[in-house]
Amino acid sequence: MTDRTAELEAAVLAQDALIAAAQGLLTRYLAKEIESPSLIEALLRLLDGPQQRETQRLVAKAFGVAPEGVQYH
């Protein structure tokens, strides 16, 4: 496996995990396990938190797009 393939795989897996986590929260909401305010708070943490930032970093690295001026070689 090439470095580029590994980077793309890591980015795809990170995005998949983020989507799965969001789907899990929505499933819990639909099953009446959590209330609307808790759902919104959890989604905001998920989509604007460390997991999302790491996913964005992996995607940027895989596509050679440097976030915040960082250079990837």
WOGILIN-V306744 format. One record per residue. N is the residue number from 1. PHI is phi in radians with two decimals (none if undefined). OMEGA is omega as a letter, one per 40 degrees, with the letter a starting at -180 (999 if undefined). D_LAST is the distance of its C-alpha to the last C-alpha in Angstrom with 2 decimals. Layout:
BEGIN
n->[N/N]
phi->[PHI/PHI]
omega->[OMEGA/OMEGA]
d_last->[D_LAST/D_LAST]
END
This chain:
BEGIN
n->[1/2/3/4/5/6/7/8/9/10/11/12/13/14/15/16/17/18/19/20/21/22/23/24/25/26/27/28/29/30/31/32/33/34/35/36/37/38/39/40/41/42/43/44/45/46/47/48/49/50/51/52/53/54/55/56/57/58/59/60/61/62/63/64/65/66/67/68/69/70/71/72/73]
phi->[none/-1.39/-1.04/-1.11/-1.09/-1.11/-1.14/-1.12/-1.09/-1.07/-1.14/-1.13/-1.12/-1.14/-1.14/-1.08/-1.12/-1.12/-1.11/-1.08/-1.13/-1.13/-1.10/-1.09/-1.10/-1.12/-1.08/-1.09/-1.14/-1.13/-1.47/1.11/-1.49/-2.37/-1.56/-0.92/-1.06/-1.17/-1.08/-1.07/-1.05/-1.15/-1.14/-1.08/-1.08/-1.18/-1.54/-2.38/-2.28/-1.04/-1.13/-1.16/-1.11/-1.16/-1.08/-1.07/-1.11/-1.14/-1.13/-1.05/-1.13/-1.09/-1.73/1.25/-1.74/-1.52/-1.29/0.93/1.40/-1.33/-1.79/-1.88/-1.97]
omega->[a/i/a/i/i/i/i/i/i/i/a/i/i/i/i/i/i/i/i/i/i/i/i/i/i/i/i/i/a/i/i/i/i/i/a/i/i/i/a/i/a/i/i/i/a/a/i/a/a/a/i/a/i/i/i/i/i/i/i/i/a/a/i/i/a/i/i/i/i/i/i/a/999]
d_last->[17.29/13.78/10.73/10.65/14.38/14.27/12.10/14.58/17.43/16.68/16.57/19.77/21.49/20.85/22.29/25.11/25.99/26.14/28.40/30.51/31.05/32.19/34.43/35.89/36.82/38.44/40.32/41.65/42.78/44.53/46.21/47.50/45.77/44.22/45.47/43.85/42.90/41.22/39.32/38.07/37.09/35.21/33.39/32.40/31.06/29.18/27.75/27.10/26.31/23.79/23.51/22.71/20.15/18.35/18.65/17.27/14.21/13.64/14.36/12.09/9.08/10.52/11.00/7.89/10.51/10.07/13.44/15.24/12.94/10.03/6.59/3.77/0.00]
END
